[in-house]
Amino acid sequence: MIKGTTGDFAPTKEAFHVAVMDAPLNTRPVRVEVRDLKAVFFVKNFAGRPDYRPRQEFDPARPVLGRKIKVVFKDGELLVGTTQGYTPGRPGFFMTPADADSNIERCFVVAASTQDITFL
């Protein structure tokens, strides 16, 4: 896991660069190959909440934007949320978690790292 910021991530590119959090000054960004990833998580803060258990369900009081989707990664992790851009056969897609309290703002799911993708 690499924590940091990026200015050149694009879903169509094979690689991007990450300025690693807490790296010494003048450290060059790390090149990251998308094919080596499970997902790229865009988070609310780097500390997160290790004790928080995300809910894999939608809040019935909140409107849903996009199509509901369930992703099971090859490592067994489950993520439920919404997407506006999943198309089978593409290298990946963006999704937003169903749990608004999750530290994940949105993520880019690398399709090759998934075991199952289902519209709900």
N, C-alpha and C positions, 0 to 999 in steps of 0.2 A: 504494500500500500504506500502510495506517495501522496503526501498532503502538501498542497501549494496552490498556486494560481497559474492560469494559462491565459494567453492572449491570442493563441492561434489555433484553438481546437475548432474543427469543422467536421461534420458527420461524413463528408465525402473524402476526407484526407486519411491517408494510411498512418500518419504520425503527427504528433504535436509536441510542444515543449511545456514543461512545468517548472516554474520558479519555486523551488522547494522551501516550504515554511521552515523558519529557524536556521536556514543555511547561512554560513558566514557571508559577509559583504563581498561583492564582486564574484560570487559563485555563478557559474554559467547555468542556465536552465537545463534540465534533464530532458533528453529526447525520449518520448514514450511511443511505442508502436501499439496501435489500436488492437492488432491481432493478438497481443499478449494480455489483453484486459478482459475482465468480466463486464465491467461497466465503467463509465465516468460519472462520478457522483458530484453534483453541484450542491454544496451544503450551505446551511445557514451560518454555521460557525465550525471552526476546526476542532474545538474541544468536544463537541457533541454531548451526548448524555449516555454514557455506557450502561447505566442501569435502566434506561427507558426501553420498554418493549413495544415496538410499533404495532399499531392495529392494522389488520389487513382487511378492513371493511370501510365502507363509505358512510359518512355522517348524513343521515336522511334529511337533516335540516339545511344542508349546504347544496347548492346547485352543482351538477356535474358538468364539466366542460370537456368535451371530447368523448371518445369511446372508452368504456370500461374494459380493462385488460388485466390478466393475471400472467405473471412470468415466473417460471420455475427455472432457476439456474442449475447448471450441472453439479454445483456443489451442494444443492439442496435448498438454498435460500429461496424464499418466496417473496415476491413483491407484487402487490395489487395497487392499481392506480388507473390513470387515464392516459390516452395517447391521441394524437391527431395525425400521426404519421407512420403507423406500422403497416408495412407491406411485406408479405413473405418474399424471400429471395434477396432482399436488400441487406447490406452488412449490419445495419442497426437502426435504432429509432429512439426518439425521446419519449419519456413518460414522466408523469407527475404522480407521486404516491397518493393513495387514498387518504392516508392519515395526515391531516394538516399540521399535526404537532410533531411529525417526524423531523429530524434534522436535515433530511434530504429535501432540497427545494425542487429539484428535478434530476433526472439522470438520462444518460445515453446508454442504452442497453446494447451490448455487442451480441448480435444474433447468434454467432458461433458459440457463445458461452452459455446458451440456454438449452434446457432439456425440453421445455414445453412452453408455448405461448398460446393463450386462449382468450378470446373475447368473452366478456361476461354479459 
